[in-house]
């Protein structure tokens, strides 16, 4: 099977390309790590496979509209408000 056919079939099944799917999973994991650990942004970026912390921050902000630092602070504030 060709790569283009596989991509087309994947998109039909999942509603996104394999690359978009992988990025979605990485960003979901980022949210878990930001909310549940005290790991540095550099460590989280590395664990998610980003070569640079800046690339991770840009991808995160594009996806969620907030930087990873802002997300972590908001998550912490919500936890302490409970």
PDB file of N, CA, C and O in Angstrom:
ATOM      1  N   UNK A   1       0.847  -1.168   0.000  1.00  0.00           N
ATOM      2  CA  UNK A   1       0.000   0.000   0.000  1.00  0.00           C
ATOM      3  C   UNK A   1       0.898   1.240   0.000  1.00  0.00           C
ATOM      4  O   UNK A   1       1.899   1.301   0.715  1.00  0.00           O
ATOM      5  N   UNK A   2       0.526   2.201  -0.800  1.00  0.00           N
ATOM      6  CA  UNK A   2       1.323   3.421  -0.877  1.00  0.00           C
ATOM      7  C   UNK A   2       1.076   4.306   0.347  1.00  0.00           C
ATOM      8  O   UNK A   2       0.058   4.184   1.028  1.00  0.00           O
ATOM      9  N   UNK A   3       2.019   5.186   0.604  1.00  0.00           N
ATOM     10  CA  UNK A   3       1.895   6.107   1.741  1.00  0.00           C
ATOM     11  C   UNK A   3       0.679   7.013   1.567  1.00  0.00           C
ATOM     12  O   UNK A   3      -0.028   7.289   2.536  1.00  0.00           O
ATOM     13  N   UNK A   4       0.431   7.473   0.357  1.00  0.00           N
ATOM     14  CA  UNK A   4      -0.707   8.371   0.143  1.00  0.00           C
ATOM     15  C   UNK A   4      -2.030   7.646   0.359  1.00  0.00           C
ATOM     16  O   UNK A   4      -2.977   8.227   0.889  1.00  0.00           O
ATOM     17  N   UNK A   5      -2.102   6.388  -0.045  1.00  0.00           N
ATOM     18  CA  UNK A   5      -3.341   5.624   0.177  1.00  0.00           C
ATOM     19  C   UNK A   5      -3.545   5.373   1.667  1.00  0.00           C
ATOM     20  O   UNK A   5      -4.660   5.492   2.175  1.00  0.00           O
ATOM     21  N   UNK A   6      -2.475   5.030   2.358  1.00  0.00           N
ATOM     22  CA  UNK A   6      -2.574   4.807   3.801  1.00  0.00           C
ATOM     23  C   UNK A   6      -3.022   6.081   4.510  1.00  0.00           C
ATOM     24  O   UNK A   6      -3.874   6.038   5.397  1.00  0.00           O
ATOM     25  N   UNK A   7      -2.451   7.203   4.119  1.00  0.00           N
ATOM     26  CA  UNK A   7      -2.840   8.486   4.715  1.00  0.00           C
ATOM     27  C   UNK A   7      -4.313   8.771   4.447  1.00  0.00           C
ATOM     28  O   UNK A   7      -5.039   9.200   5.343  1.00  0.00           O
ATOM     29  N   UNK A   8      -4.751   8.534   3.221  1.00  0.00           N
ATOM     30  CA  UNK A   8      -6.158   8.776   2.866  1.00  0.00           C
ATOM     31  C   UNK A   8      -7.098   7.883   3.685  1.00  0.00           C
ATOM     32  O   UNK A   8      -8.116   8.356   4.191  1.00  0.00           O
ATOM     33  N   UNK A   9      -6.762   6.598   3.818  1.00  0.00           N
ATOM     34  CA  UNK A   9      -7.589   5.681   4.603  1.00  0.00           C
ATOM     35  C   UNK A   9      -7.600   6.051   6.085  1.00  0.00           C
ATOM     36  O   UNK A   9      -8.637   5.980   6.744  1.00  0.00           O
ATOM     37  N   UNK A  10      -6.448   6.443   6.596  1.00  0.00           N
ATOM     38  CA  UNK A  10      -6.360   6.868   7.991  1.00  0.00           C
ATOM     39  C   UNK A  10      -7.242   8.085   8.217  1.00  0.00           C
ATOM     40  O   UNK A  10      -7.970   8.155   9.207  1.00  0.00           O
ATOM     41  N   UNK A  11      -7.178   9.036   7.308  1.00  0.00           N
ATOM     42  CA  UNK A  11      -7.972  10.261   7.449  1.00  0.00           C
ATOM     43  C   UNK A  11      -9.464   9.953   7.379  1.00  0.00           C
ATOM     44  O   UNK A  11     -10.258  10.563   8.096  1.00  0.00           O
ATOM     45  N   UNK A  12      -9.845   9.020   6.529  1.00  0.00           N
ATOM     46  CA  UNK A  12     -11.251   8.621   6.466  1.00  0.00           C
ATOM     47  C   UNK A  12     -11.704   7.999   7.783  1.00  0.00           C
ATOM     48  O   UNK A  12     -12.819   8.248   8.241  1.00  0.00           O
ATOM     49  N   UNK A  13     -10.852   7.203   8.381  1.00  0.00           N
ATOM     50  CA  UNK A  13     -11.203   6.508   9.628  1.00  0.00           C
ATOM     51  C   UNK A  13     -11.157   7.423  10.841  1.00  0.00           C
ATOM     52  O   UNK A  13     -12.025   7.340  11.709  1.00  0.00           O
ATOM     53  N   UNK A  14     -10.156   8.295  10.913  1.00  0.00           N
ATOM     54  CA  UNK A  14      -9.928   9.100  12.115  1.00  0.00           C
ATOM     55  C   UNK A  14     -10.314  10.563  11.976  1.00  0.00           C
ATOM     56  O   UNK A  14     -10.414  11.275  12.976  1.00  0.00           O
ATOM     57  N   UNK A  15     -10.533  11.020  10.749  1.00  0.00           N
ATOM     58  CA  UNK A  15     -10.904  12.418  10.540  1.00  0.00           C
ATOM     59  C   UNK A  15      -9.723  13.369  10.561  1.00  0.00           C
ATOM     60  O   UNK A  15      -9.907  14.586  10.578  1.00  0.00           O
ATOM     61  N   UNK A  16      -8.511  12.830  10.560  1.00  0.00           N
ATOM     62  CA  UNK A  16      -7.297  13.644  10.549  1.00  0.00           C
ATOM     63  C   UNK A  16      -6.165  12.805   9.978  1.00  0.00           C
ATOM     64  O   UNK A  16      -6.253  11.578   9.918  1.00  0.00           O
ATOM     65  N   UNK A  17      -5.106  13.478   9.562  1.00  0.00           N
ATOM     66  CA  UNK A  17      -3.954  12.758   9.035  1.00  0.00           C
ATOM     67  C   UNK A  17      -3.189  12.086  10.170  1.00  0.00           C
ATOM     68  O   UNK A  17      -3.383  12.433  11.336  1.00  0.00           O
ATOM     69  N   UNK A  18      -2.322  11.129   9.843  1.00  0.00           N
ATOM     70  CA  UNK A  18      -1.515  10.518  10.900  1.00  0.00           C
ATOM     71  C   UNK A  18      -0.673  11.544  11.660  1.00  0.00           C
ATOM     72  O   UNK A  18      -0.488  11.423  12.871  1.00  0.00           O
ATOM     73  N   UNK A  19      -0.164  12.552  10.951  1.00  0.00           N
ATOM     74  CA  UNK A  19       0.637  13.592  11.609  1.00  0.00           C
ATOM     75  C   UNK A  19      -0.219  14.400  12.592  1.00  0.00           C
ATOM     76  O   UNK A  19       0.217  14.693  13.706  1.00  0.00           O
ATOM     77  N   UNK A  20      -1.431  14.754  12.176  1.00  0.00           N
ATOM     78  CA  UNK A  20      -2.335  15.492  13.069  1.00  0.00           C
ATOM     79  C   UNK A  20      -2.713  14.642  14.274  1.00  0.00           C
ATOM     80  O   UNK A  20      -2.808  15.148  15.392  1.00  0.00           O
ATOM     81  N   UNK A  21      -2.927  13.360  14.046  1.00  0.00           N
ATOM     82  CA  UNK A  21      -3.267  12.437  15.125  1.00  0.00           C
ATOM     83  C   UNK A  21      -2.125  12.352  16.143  1.00  0.00           C
ATOM     84  O   UNK A  21      -2.349  12.413  17.352  1.00  0.00           O
ATOM     85  N   UNK A  22      -0.901  12.211  15.632  1.00  0.00           N
ATOM     86  CA  UNK A  22       0.257  12.134  16.522  1.00  0.00           C
ATOM     87  C   UNK A  22       0.409  13.422  17.322  1.00  0.00           C
ATOM     88  O   UNK A  22       0.694  13.376  18.519  1.00  0.00           O
ATOM     89  N   UNK A  23       0.223  14.564  16.679  1.00  0.00           N
ATOM     90  CA  UNK A  23       0.333  15.841  17.392  1.00  0.00           C
ATOM     91  C   UNK A  23      -0.765  15.952  18.453  1.00  0.00           C
ATOM     92  O   UNK A  23      -0.512  16.460  19.545  1.00  0.00           O
ATOM     93  N   UNK A  24      -1.958  15.494  18.155  1.00  0.00           N
ATOM     94  CA  UNK A  24      -3.049  15.514  19.139  1.00  0.00           C
ATOM     95  C   UNK A  24      -2.675  14.695  20.366  1.00  0.00           C
ATOM     96  O   UNK A  24      -2.871  15.138  21.497  1.00  0.00           O
ATOM     97  N   UNK A  25      -2.138  13.503  20.144  1.00  0.00           N
ATOM     98  CA  UNK A  25      -1.723  12.667  21.276  1.00  0.00           C
ATOM     99  C   UNK A  25      -0.617  13.330  22.086  1.00  0.00           C
ATOM    100  O   UNK A  25      -0.632  13.280  23.315  1.00  0.00           O
ATOM    101  N   UNK A  26       0.339  13.949  21.407  1.00  0.00           N
ATOM    102  CA  UNK A  26       1.441  14.637  22.105  1.00  0.00           C
ATOM    103  C   UNK A  26       0.903  15.783  22.951  1.00  0.00           C
ATOM    104  O   UNK A  26       1.355  15.977  24.079  1.00  0.00           O
ATOM    105  N   UNK A  27      -0.044  16.536  22.434  1.00  0.00           N
ATOM    106  CA  UNK A  27      -0.587  17.670  23.178  1.00  0.00           C
ATOM    107  C   UNK A  27      -1.434  17.206  24.363  1.00  0.00           C
ATOM    108  O   UNK A  27      -1.431  17.847  25.414  1.00  0.00           O
ATOM    109  N   UNK A  28      -2.159  16.097  24.200  1.00  0.00           N
ATOM    110  CA  UNK A  28      -2.903  15.542  25.335  1.00  0.00           C
ATOM    111  C   UNK A  28      -1.945  15.115  26.441  1.00  0.00           C
ATOM    112  O   UNK A  28      -2.204  15.345  27.622  1.00  0.00           O
ATOM    113  N   UNK A  29      -0.839  14.495  26.047  1.00  0.00           N
ATOM    114  CA  UNK A  29       0.166  14.085  27.032  1.00  0.00           C
ATOM    115  C   UNK A  29       0.804  15.300  27.684  1.00  0.00           C
ATOM    116  O   UNK A  29       1.104  15.283  28.878  1.00  0.00           O
ATOM    117  N   UNK A  30       1.013  16.357  26.903  1.00  0.00           N
ATOM    118  CA  UNK A  30       1.565  17.598  27.454  1.00  0.00           C
ATOM    119  C   UNK A  30       0.667  18.128  28.557  1.00  0.00           C
ATOM    120  O   UNK A  30       1.156  18.535  29.611  1.00  0.00           O
ATOM    121  N   UNK A  31      -0.631  18.131  28.330  1.00  0.00           N
ATOM    122  CA  UNK A  31      -1.565  18.606  29.355  1.00  0.00           C
ATOM    123  C   UNK A  31      -1.451  17.773  30.626  1.00  0.00           C
ATOM    124  O   UNK A  31      -1.476  18.316  31.731  1.00  0.00           O
ATOM    125  N   UNK A  32      -1.329  16.467  30.476  1.00  0.00           N
ATOM    126  CA  UNK A  32      -1.173  15.600  31.647  1.00  0.00           C
ATOM    127  C   UNK A  32       0.107  15.938  32.409  1.00  0.00           C
ATOM    128  O   UNK A  32       0.091  16.086  33.631  1.00  0.00           O
ATOM    129  N   UNK A  33       1.215  16.057  31.674  1.00  0.00           N
ATOM    130  CA  UNK A  33       2.494  16.341  32.327  1.00  0.00           C
ATOM    131  C   UNK A  33       2.501  17.721  32.972  1.00  0.00           C
ATOM    132  O   UNK A  33       3.055  17.893  34.058  1.00  0.00           O
ATOM    133  N   UNK A  34       1.896  18.698  32.323  1.00  0.00           N
ATOM    134  CA  UNK A  34       1.849  20.051  32.890  1.00  0.00           C
ATOM    135  C   UNK A  34       0.989  20.101  34.145  1.00  0.00           C
ATOM    136  O   UNK A  34       1.294  20.830  35.088  1.00  0.00           O
ATOM    137  N   UNK A  35      -0.075  19.332  34.149  1.00  0.00           N
ATOM    138  CA  UNK A  35      -0.995  19.362  35.278  1.00  0.00           C
ATOM    139  C   UNK A  35      -0.618  18.468  36.436  1.00  0.00           C
ATOM    140  O   UNK A  35      -0.960  18.750  37.585  1.00  0.00           O
ATOM    141  N   UNK A  36       0.088  17.386  36.136  1.00  0.00           N
ATOM    142  CA  UNK A  36       0.321  16.376  37.165  1.00  0.00           C
ATOM    143  C   UNK A  36       1.764  16.257  37.635  1.00  0.00           C
ATOM    144  O   UNK A  36       2.054  15.468  38.534  1.00  0.00           O
ATOM    145  N   UNK A  37       2.678  17.029  37.040  1.00  0.00           N
ATOM    146  CA  UNK A  37       4.086  16.935  37.437  1.00  0.00           C
ATOM    147  C   UNK A  37       4.673  18.331  37.617  1.00  0.00           C
ATOM    148  O   UNK A  37       4.061  19.334  37.251  1.00  0.00           O
ATOM    149  N   UNK A  38       5.853  18.370  38.179  1.00  0.00           N
ATOM    150  CA  UNK A  38       6.602  19.621  38.297  1.00  0.00           C
ATOM    151  C   UNK A  38       7.780  19.639  37.324  1.00  0.00           C
ATOM    152  O   UNK A  38       8.739  20.385  37.521  1.00  0.00           O
ATOM    153  N   UNK A  39       7.707  18.822  36.280  1.00  0.00           N
ATOM    154  CA  UNK A  39       8.791  18.783  35.299  1.00  0.00           C
ATOM    155  C   UNK A  39       8.956  20.142  34.638  1.00  0.00           C
ATOM    156  O   UNK A  39       7.986  20.882  34.470  1.00  0.00           O
ATOM    157  N   UNK A  40      10.177  20.463  34.269  1.00  0.00           N
ATOM    158  CA  UNK A  40      10.431  21.716  33.563  1.00  0.00           C
ATOM    159  C   UNK A  40       9.844  21.642  32.153  1.00  0.00           C
ATOM    160  O   UNK A  40       9.556  20.561  31.640  1.00  0.00           O
ATOM    161  N   UNK A  41       9.675  22.808  31.545  1.00  0.00           N
ATOM    162  CA  UNK A  41       9.166  22.864  30.175  1.00  0.00           C
ATOM    163  C   UNK A  41      10.123  22.143  29.230  1.00  0.00           C
ATOM    164  O   UNK A  41       9.691  21.470  28.294  1.00  0.00           O
ATOM    165  N   UNK A  42      11.421  22.288  29.478  1.00  0.00           N
ATOM    166  CA  UNK A  42      12.414  21.620  28.634  1.00  0.00           C
ATOM    167  C   UNK A  42      12.294  20.102  28.740  1.00  0.00           C
ATOM    168  O   UNK A  42      12.392  19.398  27.736  1.00  0.00           O
ATOM    169  N   UNK A  43      12.084  19.603  29.949  1.00  0.00           N
ATOM    170  CA  UNK A  43      11.936  18.159  30.151  1.00  0.00           C
ATOM    171  C   UNK A  43      10.655  17.644  29.491  1.00  0.00           C
ATOM    172  O   UNK A  43      10.667  16.584  28.865  1.00  0.00           O
ATOM    173  N   UNK A  44       9.570  18.373  29.625  1.00  0.00           N
ATOM    174  CA  UNK A  44       8.320  17.960  28.983  1.00  0.00           C
ATOM    175  C   UNK A  44       8.487  17.959  27.471  1.00  0.00           C
ATOM    176  O   UNK A  44       8.075  17.015  26.797  1.00  0.00           O
ATOM    177  N   UNK A  45       9.086  19.006  26.943  1.00  0.00           N
ATOM    178  CA  UNK A  45       9.315  19.081  25.496  1.00  0.00           C
ATOM    179  C   UNK A  45      10.131  17.882  25.024  1.00  0.00           C
ATOM    180  O   UNK A  45       9.802  17.267  24.010  1.00  0.00           O
ATOM    181  N   UNK A  46      11.183  17.552  25.747  1.00  0.00           N
ATOM    182  CA  UNK A  46      12.024  16.418  25.371  1.00  0.00           C
ATOM    183  C   UNK A  46      11.253  15.109  25.441  1.00  0.00           C
ATOM    184  O   UNK A  46      11.377  14.271  24.547  1.00  0.00           O
ATOM    185  N   UNK A  47      10.470  14.925  26.476  1.00  0.00           N
ATOM    186  CA  UNK A  47       9.686  13.689  26.615  1.00  0.00           C
ATOM    187  C   UNK A  47       8.676  13.529  25.490  1.00  0.00           C
ATOM    188  O   UNK A  47       8.332  12.409  25.112  1.00  0.00           O
ATOM    189  N   UNK A  48       8.206  14.640  24.959  1.00  0.00           N
ATOM    190  CA  UNK A  48       7.221  14.595  23.883  1.00  0.00           C
ATOM    191  C   UNK A  48       7.858  14.546  22.503  1.00  0.00           C
ATOM    192  O   UNK A  48       7.158  14.474  21.493  1.00  0.00           O
ATOM    193  N   UNK A  49       9.178  14.585  22.460  1.00  0.00           N
ATOM    194  CA  UNK A  49       9.866  14.445  21.194  1.00  0.00           C
ATOM    195  C   UNK A  49      10.154  15.734  20.459  1.00  0.00           C
ATOM    196  O   UNK A  49      10.498  15.707  19.277  1.00  0.00           O
ATOM    197  N   UNK A  50      10.020  16.861  21.131  1.00  0.00           N
ATOM    198  CA  UNK A  50      10.350  18.145  20.513  1.00  0.00           C
ATOM    199  C   UNK A  50      11.839  18.401  20.677  1.00  0.00           C
ATOM    200  O   UNK A  50      12.399  18.187  21.753  1.00  0.00           O
ATOM    201  N   UNK A  51      12.472  18.854  19.618  1.00  0.00           N
ATOM    202  CA  UNK A  51      13.908  19.126  19.656  1.00  0.00           C
ATOM    203  C   UNK A  51      14.211  20.382  20.468  1.00  0.00           C
ATOM    204  O   UNK A  51      15.270  20.494  21.086  1.00  0.00           O
ATOM    205  N   UNK A  52      13.268  21.327  20.459  1.00  0.00           N
ATOM    206  CA  UNK A  52      13.472  22.592  21.175  1.00  0.00           C
ATOM    207  C   UNK A  52      12.250  22.897  22.040  1.00  0.00           C
ATOM    208  O   UNK A  52      11.115  22.606  21.664  1.00  0.00           O
ATOM    209  N   UNK A  53      12.504  23.478  23.186  1.00  0.00           N
ATOM    210  CA  UNK A  53      11.414  23.888  24.066  1.00  0.00           C
ATOM    211  C   UNK A  53      10.526  24.913  23.367  1.00  0.00           C
ATOM    212  O   UNK A  53       9.306  24.891  23.532  1.00  0.00           O
ATOM    213  N   UNK A  54      11.127  25.805  22.591  1.00  0.00           N
ATOM    214  CA  UNK A  54      10.363  26.822  21.874  1.00  0.00           C
ATOM    215  C   UNK A  54       9.388  26.221  20.888  1.00  0.00           C
ATOM    216  O   UNK A  54       8.277  26.729  20.732  1.00  0.00           O
ATOM    217  N   UNK A  55       9.777  25.149  20.217  1.00  0.00           N
ATOM    218  CA  UNK A  55       8.878  24.469  19.274  1.00  0.00           C
ATOM    219  C   UNK A  55       7.680  23.886  20.015  1.00  0.00           C
ATOM    220  O   UNK A  55       6.546  23.962  19.541  1.00  0.00           O
ATOM    221  N   UNK A  56       7.943  23.310  21.172  1.00  0.00           N
ATOM    222  CA  UNK A  56       6.861  22.773  21.996  1.00  0.00           C
ATOM    223  C   UNK A  56       5.908  23.895  22.416  1.00  0.00           C
ATOM    224  O   UNK A  56       4.692  23.754  22.286  1.00  0.00           O
ATOM    225  N   UNK A  57       6.445  24.990  22.911  1.00  0.00           N
ATOM    226  CA  UNK A  57       5.611  26.102  23.364  1.00  0.00           C
ATOM    227  C   UNK A  57       4.766  26.662  22.222  1.00  0.00           C
ATOM    228  O   UNK A  57       3.589  26.968  22.414  1.00  0.00           O
ATOM    229  N   UNK A  58       5.355  26.795  21.049  1.00  0.00           N
ATOM    230  CA  UNK A  58       4.609  27.298  19.886  1.00  0.00           C
ATOM    231  C   UNK A  58       3.479  26.349  19.506  1.00  0.00           C
ATOM    232  O   UNK A  58       2.356  26.787  19.258  1.00  0.00           O
ATOM    233  N   UNK A  59       3.772  25.053  19.458  1.00  0.00           N
ATOM    234  CA  UNK A  59       2.751  24.067  19.108  1.00  0.00           C
ATOM    235  C   UNK A  59       1.634  24.047  20.144  1.00  0.00           C
ATOM    236  O   UNK A  59       0.459  23.942  19.790  1.00  0.00           O
ATOM    237  N   UNK A  60       1.991  24.145  21.414  1.00  0.00           N
ATOM    238  CA  UNK A  60       1.004  24.120  22.486  1.00  0.00           C
ATOM    239  C   UNK A  60       0.096  25.345  22.388  1.00  0.00           C
ATOM    240  O   UNK A  60      -1.126  25.227  22.485  1.00  0.00           O
ATOM    241  N   UNK A  61       0.692  26.512  22.197  1.00  0.00           N
ATOM    242  CA  UNK A  61      -0.096  27.740  22.116  1.00  0.00           C
ATOM    243  C   UNK A  61      -1.004  27.735  20.890  1.00  0.00           C
ATOM    244  O   UNK A  61      -2.143  28.197  20.953  1.00  0.00           O
ATOM    245  N   UNK A  62      -0.499  27.213  19.781  1.00  0.00           N
ATOM    246  CA  UNK A  62      -1.327  27.117  18.574  1.00  0.00           C
ATOM    247  C   UNK A  62      -2.542  26.236  18.820  1.00  0.00           C
ATOM    248  O   UNK A  62      -3.638  26.536  18.348  1.00  0.00           O
ATOM    249  N   UNK A  63      -2.348  25.159  19.553  1.00  0.00           N
ATOM    250  CA  UNK A  63      -3.430  24.202  19.815  1.00  0.00           C
ATOM    251  C   UNK A  63      -4.433  24.707  20.858  1.00  0.00           C
ATOM    252  O   UNK A  63      -5.643  24.567  20.676  1.00  0.00           O
ATOM    253  N   UNK A  64      -3.928  25.297  21.952  1.00  0.00           N
ATOM    254  CA  UNK A  64      -4.784  25.641  23.086  1.00  0.00           C
ATOM    255  C   UNK A  64      -4.979  27.131  23.320  1.00  0.00           C
ATOM    256  O   UNK A  64      -5.809  27.515  24.144  1.00  0.00           O
ATOM    257  N   UNK A  65      -4.239  27.976  22.619  1.00  0.00           N
ATOM    258  CA  UNK A  65      -4.396  29.414  22.789  1.00  0.00           C
ATOM    259  C   UNK A  65      -3.750  29.976  24.037  1.00  0.00           C
ATOM    260  O   UNK A  65      -4.000  31.123  24.410  1.00  0.00           O
ATOM    261  N   UNK A  66      -2.929  29.182  24.679  1.00  0.00           N
ATOM    262  CA  UNK A  66      -2.209  29.612  25.880  1.00  0.00           C
ATOM    263  C   UNK A  66      -0.848  28.932  25.877  1.00  0.00           C
ATOM    264  O   UNK A  66      -0.687  27.848  25.317  1.00  0.00           O
ATOM    265  N   UNK A  67       0.126  29.572  26.503  1.00  0.00           N
ATOM    266  CA  UNK A  67       1.438  28.936  26.603  1.00  0.00           C
ATOM    267  C   UNK A  67       1.374  27.802  27.621  1.00  0.00           C
ATOM    268  O   UNK A  67       0.456  27.758  28.440  1.00  0.00           O
ATOM    269  N   UNK A  68       2.329  26.897  27.577  1.00  0.00           N
ATOM    270  CA  UNK A  68       2.351  25.842  28.590  1.00  0.00           C
ATOM    271  C   UNK A  68       2.422  26.406  30.015  1.00  0.00           C
ATOM    272  O   UNK A  68       1.804  25.861  30.929  1.00  0.00           O
ATOM    273  N   UNK A  69       3.171  27.491  30.203  1.00  0.00           N
ATOM    274  CA  UNK A  69       3.282  28.103  31.527  1.00  0.00           C
ATOM    275  C   UNK A  69       1.922  28.641  31.981  1.00  0.00           C
ATOM    276  O   UNK A  69       1.533  28.465  33.136  1.00  0.00           O
ATOM    277  N   UNK A  70       1.208  29.293  31.074  1.00  0.00           N
ATOM    278  CA  UNK A  70      -0.118  29.812  31.412  1.00  0.00           C
ATOM    279  C   UNK A  70      -1.079  28.675  31.740  1.00  0.00           C
ATOM    280  O   UNK A  70      -1.865  28.773  32.682  1.00  0.00           O
ATOM    281  N   UNK A  71      -1.014  27.608  30.969  1.00  0.00           N
ATOM    282  CA  UNK A  71      -1.863  26.442  31.211  1.00  0.00           C
ATOM    283  C   UNK A  71      -1.590  25.855  32.591  1.00  0.00           C
ATOM    284  O   UNK A  71      -2.519  25.563  33.344  1.00  0.00           O
ATOM    285  N   UNK A  72      -0.315  25.686  32.919  1.00  0.00           N
ATOM    286  CA  UNK A  72       0.064  25.112  34.218  1.00  0.00           C
ATOM    287  C   UNK A  72      -0.423  26.002  35.360  1.00  0.00           C
ATOM    288  O   UNK A  72      -0.946  25.501  36.355  1.00  0.00           O
ATOM    289  N   UNK A  73      -0.256  27.313  35.225  1.00  0.00           N
ATOM    290  CA  UNK A  73      -0.683  28.237  36.278  1.00  0.00           C
ATOM    291  C   UNK A  73      -2.198  28.196  36.444  1.00  0.00           C
ATOM    292  O   UNK A  73      -2.696  28.205  37.569  1.00  0.00           O
ATOM    293  N   UNK A  74      -2.925  28.153  35.349  1.00  0.00           N
ATOM    294  CA  UNK A  74      -4.384  28.089  35.422  1.00  0.00           C
ATOM    295  C   UNK A  74      -4.836  26.791  36.063  1.00  0.00           C
ATOM    296  O   UNK A  74      -5.754  26.785  36.884  1.00  0.00           O
ATOM    297  N   UNK A  75      -4.199  25.699  35.695  1.00  0.00           N
ATOM    298  CA  UNK A  75      -4.538  24.399  36.263  1.00  0.00           C
ATOM    299  C   UNK A  75      -4.271  24.380  37.765  1.00  0.00           C
ATOM    300  O   UNK A  75      -5.069  23.838  38.529  1.00  0.00           O
ATOM    301  N   UNK A  76      -3.156  24.969  38.192  1.00  0.00           N
ATOM    302  CA  UNK A  76      -2.811  25.027  39.611  1.00  0.00           C
ATOM    303  C   UNK A  76      -3.815  25.887  40.371  1.00  0.00           C
ATOM    304  O   UNK A  76      -4.217  25.542  41.482  1.00  0.00           O
ATOM    305  N   UNK A  77      -4.222  27.010  39.771  1.00  0.00           N
ATOM    306  CA  UNK A  77      -5.193  27.900  40.418  1.00  0.00           C
ATOM    307  C   UNK A  77      -6.528  27.193  40.590  1.00  0.00           C
ATOM    308  O   UNK A  77      -7.173  27.337  41.628  1.00  0.00           O
ATOM    309  N   UNK A  78      -6.941  26.447  39.610  1.00  0.00           N
ATOM    310  CA  UNK A  78      -8.205  25.717  39.700  1.00  0.00           C
ATOM    311  C   UNK A  78      -8.144  24.644  40.773  1.00  0.00           C
ATOM    312  O   UNK A  78      -9.113  24.410  41.496  1.00  0.00           O
ATOM    313  N   UNK A  79      -6.982  23.991  40.867  1.00  0.00           N
ATOM    314  CA  UNK A  79      -6.821  22.947  41.891  1.00  0.00           C
ATOM    315  C   UNK A  79      -6.887  23.534  43.285  1.00  0.00           C
ATOM    316  O   UNK A  79      -7.510  22.955  44.175  1.00  0.00           O
ATOM    317  N   UNK A  80      -6.245  24.689  43.487  1.00  0.00           N
ATOM    318  CA  UNK A  80      -6.207  25.273  44.820  1.00  0.00           C
ATOM    319  C   UNK A  80      -7.553  25.911  45.193  1.00  0.00           C
ATOM    320  O   UNK A  80      -7.830  26.124  46.374  1.00  0.00           O
ATOM    321  N   UNK A  81      -8.378  26.213  44.204  1.00  0.00           N
ATOM    322  CA  UNK A  81      -9.679  26.800  44.476  1.00  0.00           C
ATOM    323  C   UNK A  81     -10.691  25.760  44.956  1.00  0.00           C
ATOM    324  O   UNK A  81     -11.758  26.112  45.459  1.00  0.00           O
ATOM    325  N   UNK A  82     -10.360  24.508  44.804  1.00  0.00           N
ATOM    326  CA  UNK A  82     -11.300  23.433  45.210  1.00  0.00           C
ATOM    327  C   UNK A  82     -11.304  23.220  46.677  1.00  0.00           C
ATOM    328  O   UNK A  82     -12.032  22.361  47.174  1.00  0.00           O
TER     329      UNK A  82
END
